[in-house]
């Protein structure tokens, strides 16, 4: 039903959304999220040239969901707003766990240690 070109277009659209919106949103709220290290590790894995295309697709989908302002549970709701984002991310991470390497988590730790100040 869906062709290769449709899947490729979806991947490109998600990648573009992540490129444009990830760092501004991460800088605003990452310090308050309990899953911020996983979120950043997923980002670094998604943009790693060694990451297979199907893994990138899963990660870009989850990261695009995080970036989009409209989702199942509005992000402005205190305590609950990011639970759906976390669930989408955890699901993607479980699907691709063998591809997120120590270097991705190390890059995430370094970014968080710098408070994301010189990124993006």
C-alpha positions in Angstrom: 0.0 0.0 0.0 2.7 2.5 0.9 5.6 2.7 -1.4 9.3 3.2 -0.7 9.0 6.8 -1.8 6.2 7.5 0.7 8.3 6.0 3.5 11.4 8.0 2.4 9.4 11.2 2.3 8.1 10.6 5.8 11.6 10.0 7.1 12.8 13.2 5.4 9.9 15.2 6.9 10.6 13.9 10.4 14.3 14.5 10.1 13.6 18.1 9.0 11.2 18.7 11.9 13.9 17.4 14.3 16.6 19.5 12.8 14.5 22.6 13.1 12.8 22.1 16.4 14.8 19.8 18.6 17.4 22.0 20.2 15.2 25.0 20.9 12.7 22.8 22.7 15.4 20.7 24.4 17.1 23.9 25.7 13.8 25.1 27.2 12.8 21.9 29.0 15.5 19.2 29.0 16.6 20.0 32.6 13.1 19.3 33.8 12.7 15.9 32.0 13.6 12.7 33.8 14.3 11.1 30.4 16.5 13.9 29.0 19.6 11.8 28.7 17.7 9.1 26.7 16.2 11.8 24.6 19.6 13.3 23.7 21.2 9.9 23.1 18.4 9.1 20.7 19.1 12.4 18.9 22.8 11.6 18.6 22.1 8.1 17.4 19.6 9.3 14.8 22.1 11.7 13.3 25.0 9.2 13.4 26.1 8.2 9.9 26.6 4.6 11.1 23.0 4.2 12.2 20.9 2.0 9.8 18.1 3.7 8.0 15.3 1.7 9.7 16.7 2.7 13.1 16.9 6.4 12.0 13.3 6.2 11.0 12.1 4.9 14.4 14.2 7.5 16.2 13.2 10.4 13.9 9.6 9.5 14.4 9.9 9.6 18.2 12.0 12.8 18.2 9.5 14.5 15.8 6.7 13.6 18.1 8.7 15.3 20.9 9.2 18.4 18.8 5.7 18.8 17.5 3.6 21.2 19.6 0.4 19.2 19.3 0.3 15.7 20.5 -2.0 13.3 22.5 -1.3 15.0 25.8 -0.5 18.8 25.6 3.0 19.5 26.9 1.7 22.5 28.9 -0.1 20.2 31.4 2.0 20.0 34.6 3.5 16.6 35.4 1.5 14.9 32.6 2.4 16.8 29.5 5.5 14.8 28.6 4.3 11.4 29.6 3.1 10.6 26.0 6.4 11.9 24.6 8.3 9.6 27.1 6.2 6.6 26.1 6.9 7.2 22.4 10.6 7.6 23.1 10.8 4.5 25.3 9.0 2.4 22.7 11.5 3.6 20.0 14.4 3.0 22.3 13.4 -0.5 23.0 13.0 -1.2 19.3 16.5 0.0 18.5 18.3 -0.5 21.8 21.2 -2.3 20.2 22.1 0.7 18.0 22.3 3.3 20.7 25.9 3.1 21.7 27.9 4.3 24.7 29.2 7.2 22.6 25.7 8.5 22.1 25.0 8.4 25.8 28.4 10.1 26.5 27.5 12.9 24.0 24.2 13.3 25.8 25.9 13.5 29.2 28.3 16.1 27.9 25.5 18.2 26.5 23.6 18.1 29.7 26.7 18.9 31.7 27.0 22.1 29.6 23.3 22.8 30.1 22.9 22.6 26.3 24.2 26.2 26.2 26.5 25.9 23.1 24.4 23.4 21.1 22.0 23.9 18.3 
